[in-house]
Amino acid sequence: MYLYLASAIVTSPCPLLAAEAANDFSPQVCMPVPSHSAWIPLQLDIAEYTDSAGVISVDALELALEACVDDGDRLHDQVEWTEPLIEYDSWLNRRLAIALRGWGDIVEKKGSDPGSLRTLREMEELAEWACLTLHNRSRQLARHSNWCPALDEAGALVTQKKQTRAWGRRWKKAVQDVAIRHRNLTTISPWDVFPRQKQADLRYMDLLPLTRFADSLSFQRDMSISHWNVNDFKGFHKRVSAIVQSNRGAELIAKQV
């Protein structure tokens, strides 16, 4: 688990908010996080919104995704945080850790080949749509200047650095276009590409690219790996680490306004 901690980051679907180094670990959300950060953990098992053949009930799933955002937003105002710095982060960033689960279970229900590129593309489309649905709901809540205050803080820093009113106006226009209510929204566990409550079938590792659609990686595991050998375990960690590294570099800097 801690193999990923040194290189992990958490990203934001908002292009105005920089990715952050995850230099701590939160057992509550089971993932690497920035120090003194406040997270509301929620889970949504996408497999529960499929029939026996793995066909998605899109309308029901969309409502469930939007409800997660609404519930998490309310909880930020209800939770009594234990530390002042964490309480401040809750106000500033309104972070959600909505764990999207059941990827391997859906592939198994469909009877699809987990090593097929076609299967990966189908699941990527689903993951992209689910994350976009959450993002759009957060954007809806951010309208009428109700975005997370981190955007105002970032804007003040940019305007101070550029020292021009034009940059301030440009930032405000950008915020109006892309503001969100929650700095972070989604998390996916690499272990969730495997069907749960079973021995982990190595073929399902080809679905690991699904994790790149989330803002962060969690490490909740509900399957057995007792049959894996050392090389299996190393191969899994190398593939996850490669995905983590691909999200670094330029992602640590907010995109240009």
C-alpha positions as CSV (number, residue, x, y, z in Angstrom):
1,M,0.0,0.0,0.0
2,Y,2.7,2.5,1.0
3,L,4.6,1.8,-2.2
4,Y,2.4,4.4,-3.9
5,L,2.5,7.0,-1.1
6,A,5.7,8.6,-2.2
7,S,4.7,9.3,-5.7
8,A,0.9,9.7,-5.4
9,I,-1.0,12.9,-6.2
10,V,-4.6,13.9,-6.1
11,T,-6.0,15.9,-9.0
12,S,-9.0,18.1,-9.7
13,P,-11.4,18.0,-12.6
14,C,-11.2,21.8,-12.5
15,P,-8.4,23.0,-14.8
16,L,-7.8,26.1,-12.5
17,L,-6.8,24.0,-9.5
18,A,-3.4,22.4,-9.4
19,A,-2.8,18.7,-8.5
20,E,-1.4,18.2,-5.0
21,A,1.2,15.8,-3.7
22,A,-0.4,13.2,-1.4
23,N,2.2,13.0,1.4
24,D,0.0,11.4,4.1
25,F,-2.4,8.4,4.3
26,S,-5.9,8.5,5.5
27,P,-7.3,5.2,6.8
28,Q,-10.8,6.7,6.7
29,V,-10.8,7.0,2.9
30,C,-8.1,4.3,2.5
31,M,-5.9,6.4,0.2
32,P,-2.9,8.8,0.1
33,V,-4.0,12.4,0.7
34,P,-2.4,15.8,1.2
35,S,-1.6,16.6,4.9
36,H,-4.4,18.0,7.0
37,S,-7.0,17.6,4.3
38,A,-10.7,17.0,4.9
39,W,-12.5,14.3,2.9
40,I,-16.1,13.1,2.9
41,P,-16.0,9.4,1.9
42,L,-18.9,7.9,-0.1
43,Q,-19.2,4.7,-2.1
44,L,-21.2,3.9,-5.2
45,D,-21.2,0.3,-6.4
46,I,-21.8,0.7,-10.2
47,A,-22.4,-3.1,-10.5
48,E,-25.6,-2.7,-8.5
49,Y,-27.0,-0.7,-11.3
50,T,-26.6,-3.5,-13.8
51,D,-28.9,-6.5,-14.6
52,S,-27.7,-10.1,-14.7
53,A,-26.2,-9.6,-18.1
54,G,-24.2,-6.5,-17.0
55,V,-26.4,-4.0,-18.8
56,I,-26.4,-0.6,-17.1
57,S,-29.5,1.2,-15.9
58,V,-28.2,4.6,-17.0
59,D,-31.0,6.8,-15.6
60,A,-30.9,5.2,-12.1
61,L,-27.1,5.3,-12.0
62,E,-27.1,9.0,-13.1
63,L,-29.5,9.8,-10.2
64,A,-27.3,7.9,-7.7
65,L,-24.2,9.7,-8.9
66,E,-25.8,13.1,-8.5
67,A,-27.1,12.1,-5.0
68,C,-23.6,11.2,-3.9
69,V,-22.4,14.8,-4.7
70,D,-25.4,16.3,-3.0
71,D,-25.0,14.1,0.1
72,G,-21.3,14.8,0.3
73,D,-21.8,18.5,0.0
74,R,-24.3,18.6,2.9
75,L,-22.0,16.5,5.1
76,H,-19.2,19.0,4.8
77,D,-21.4,21.5,6.6
78,Q,-22.5,18.9,9.2
79,V,-19.3,17.1,10.2
80,E,-17.4,18.4,13.3
81,W,-13.8,18.2,12.2
82,T,-11.2,17.3,14.9
83,E,-8.4,19.8,14.0
84,P,-8.5,23.5,12.9
85,L,-6.4,22.9,9.8
86,I,-8.7,20.1,8.7
87,E,-11.7,22.2,9.4
88,Y,-10.2,25.0,7.3
89,D,-9.5,22.6,4.4
90,S,-13.1,21.4,4.5
91,W,-14.2,25.1,4.0
92,L,-11.5,25.8,1.4
93,N,-11.7,22.7,-0.8
94,R,-14.9,20.7,0.1
95,R,-13.2,17.5,-1.0
96,L,-15.3,14.4,-1.8
97,A,-13.9,10.9,-2.1
98,I,-16.7,9.1,-4.0
99,A,-15.4,5.6,-4.5
100,L,-16.6,4.1,-7.8
101,R,-16.6,0.4,-7.4
102,G,-17.6,-2.8,-9.2
103,W,-15.7,-2.6,-12.4
104,G,-14.5,-6.2,-12.4
105,D,-17.9,-7.4,-11.4
106,I,-19.5,-5.7,-14.4
107,V,-17.1,-7.3,-16.8
108,E,-17.8,-10.7,-15.3
109,K,-21.5,-10.2,-15.5
110,K,-21.2,-9.3,-19.2
111,G,-19.1,-12.4,-19.8
112,S,-16.5,-10.2,-21.5
113,D,-12.9,-10.9,-21.9
114,P,-11.0,-8.7,-19.4
115,G,-7.9,-8.8,-21.5
116,S,-9.7,-7.5,-24.6
117,L,-9.0,-4.0,-25.8
118,R,-12.7,-3.7,-26.7
119,T,-13.7,-4.5,-23.1
120,L,-11.3,-1.9,-21.8
121,R,-12.7,0.7,-24.2
122,E,-16.3,0.0,-23.1
123,M,-15.4,0.2,-19.5
124,E,-13.4,3.4,-20.1
125,E,-16.4,5.0,-21.7
126,L,-18.5,4.1,-18.6
127,A,-15.8,5.4,-16.2
128,E,-15.4,8.7,-18.1
129,W,-19.2,9.2,-18.2
130,A,-19.6,8.5,-14.4
131,C,-16.8,10.9,-13.6
132,L,-18.2,13.5,-15.9
133,T,-21.7,13.1,-14.4
134,L,-20.2,13.8,-10.9
135,H,-18.2,16.8,-12.3
136,N,-21.3,18.3,-14.0
137,R,-23.3,18.0,-10.7
138,S,-20.5,19.8,-8.8
139,R,-20.5,22.5,-11.5
140,Q,-24.2,22.9,-11.1
141,L,-23.8,23.5,-7.4
142,A,-21.0,26.0,-8.0
143,R,-23.2,28.3,-10.1
144,H,-24.2,31.7,-8.6
145,S,-20.7,32.1,-7.0
146,N,-21.1,29.0,-4.8
147,W,-17.8,27.5,-5.9
148,C,-15.1,26.2,-3.5
149,P,-13.2,29.0,-2.0
150,A,-9.9,27.5,-3.2
151,L,-10.6,29.0,-6.6
152,D,-10.7,32.5,-5.0
153,E,-7.4,31.8,-3.2
154,A,-5.8,30.6,-6.4
155,G,-7.1,33.6,-8.3
156,A,-5.6,36.0,-5.7
157,L,-2.2,34.4,-6.0
158,V,-2.3,34.5,-9.8
159,T,-3.4,38.2,-9.9
160,Q,-0.7,39.1,-7.3
161,K,2.0,37.4,-9.4
162,K,0.9,38.9,-12.7
163,Q,0.2,42.3,-11.0
164,T,-2.3,43.4,-13.7
165,R,-6.1,44.0,-13.5
166,A,-6.4,42.3,-16.9
167,W,-5.3,39.0,-15.3
168,G,-7.8,39.5,-12.6
169,R,-10.6,39.9,-15.1
170,R,-9.3,36.9,-17.1
171,W,-9.3,34.7,-14.0
172,K,-12.8,35.7,-13.0
173,K,-14.1,34.9,-16.5
174,A,-12.3,31.5,-16.4
175,V,-13.9,30.8,-12.9
176,Q,-17.3,31.5,-14.3
177,D,-16.7,29.0,-17.1
178,V,-15.3,26.1,-15.2
179,A,-15.9,26.5,-11.4
180,I,-16.8,23.5,-9.4
181,R,-18.1,23.1,-5.8
182,H,-15.7,20.4,-4.8
183,R,-11.9,20.4,-5.5
184,N,-11.9,16.6,-5.7
185,L,-14.7,14.2,-6.4
186,T,-13.7,10.6,-7.4
187,T,-11.5,7.8,-6.2
188,I,-11.1,4.3,-7.7
189,S,-9.2,1.4,-6.1
190,P,-6.9,-0.6,-8.5
191,W,-8.2,-3.7,-6.7
192,D,-11.7,-2.9,-8.0
193,V,-10.8,-3.9,-11.5
194,F,-11.0,-7.5,-10.2
195,P,-14.4,-9.3,-9.4
196,R,-14.8,-9.0,-5.6
197,Q,-15.0,-11.9,-3.1
198,K,-13.0,-14.1,-5.4
199,Q,-9.4,-14.9,-6.1
200,A,-7.9,-12.1,-8.2
201,D,-7.6,-13.3,-11.8
202,L,-4.5,-11.8,-13.3
203,R,-6.3,-11.2,-16.7
204,Y,-8.2,-8.3,-15.1
205,M,-5.0,-6.3,-14.6
206,D,-5.6,-5.1,-18.2
207,L,-8.4,-3.0,-16.8
208,L,-6.1,-1.0,-14.6
209,P,-6.1,2.1,-17.0
210,L,-9.7,2.7,-15.7
211,T,-8.1,4.2,-12.6
212,R,-6.7,7.2,-14.6
213,F,-10.2,8.7,-14.8
214,A,-10.4,9.3,-11.0
215,D,-9.0,12.2,-9.0
216,S,-7.2,9.8,-6.6
217,L,-6.4,6.2,-6.0
218,S,-7.7,4.3,-3.0
219,F,-6.6,0.8,-2.0
220,Q,-9.7,-0.9,-0.6
221,R,-9.4,-4.6,-1.5
222,D,-12.2,-7.3,-1.4
223,M,-10.6,-10.2,-3.1
224,S,-7.9,-12.8,-2.3
225,I,-4.4,-12.6,-3.7
226,S,-3.1,-15.5,-1.7
227,H,-2.4,-17.5,-4.9
228,W,-0.2,-14.7,-6.4
229,N,3.5,-15.2,-6.5
230,V,6.1,-12.5,-6.0
231,N,6.3,-11.7,-9.7
232,D,2.5,-11.3,-9.9
233,F,2.5,-8.9,-7.0
234,K,5.4,-6.9,-8.5
235,G,3.8,-6.7,-11.9
236,F,0.6,-5.3,-10.4
237,H,2.5,-2.7,-8.4
238,K,4.6,-1.7,-11.4
239,R,1.5,-1.2,-13.6
240,V,-0.3,0.9,-10.9
241,S,2.9,2.9,-10.3
242,A,3.2,3.6,-14.1
243,I,-0.4,5.1,-14.0
244,V,0.4,7.2,-11.0
245,Q,3.6,8.5,-12.7
246,S,1.7,9.4,-15.8
247,N,-0.5,11.8,-13.8
248,R,2.5,13.6,-12.4
249,G,4.7,16.3,-14.0
250,A,2.6,18.9,-15.7
251,E,-0.4,17.9,-13.5
252,L,1.2,19.5,-10.5
253,I,0.7,22.9,-12.1
254,A,-2.8,24.2,-12.8
255,K,-3.6,24.5,-16.5
256,Q,-3.2,27.9,-18.1
257,V,-6.1,30.3,-17.8
